[in-house]
């Protein structure tokens, strides 16, 4: 047994602890994906799991070298919430809302979902949205024009390297 939160003794191998840890897993795990988009497993990244979702996020995430890394998509102001997208942004609004509610049990209220600033969403998409629904830090000359040409990993919105 070791000290847990609030000075409480925690038996890390107890049935209670393990069931609790497994219960929060699906809401806080990150997918591991092989080339071609095949699921290759799941990983827990507790600090990264604290970052909330937005369909117009401030950053993109990538799993690399056993770490979850985040890359700013734009300048982020001091005190501004850091967000990333949990889903494929090319989905229609009703599909995004349904997937988010079924998977994470909340309703997204971002600019894209509320429709409150279409020009900001269009500018975001022009700069960052890949043809596959994944995110690029910045589009460059020769960005993919079809899903077959894309090297993003849309299921987990992997970052495409920029030269």
Buried (B, 14 or more C-beta within 10 A) or exposed (E): EEEEEEEEEEEEEEEEEEEEEEEEEEEBBBEEBEEEEEEEEEBEBEEBBEBBBBBBBBBBBBBEEEEBEBBEBEEEEEEEEBBBBBBBBBBEEEEBBEBBEEEBEEEBEBBBBEEEBEEEBEEBBEBBBBBBBBBBBEBEEEBBEEEEEBEBBBBBBBBBEEE
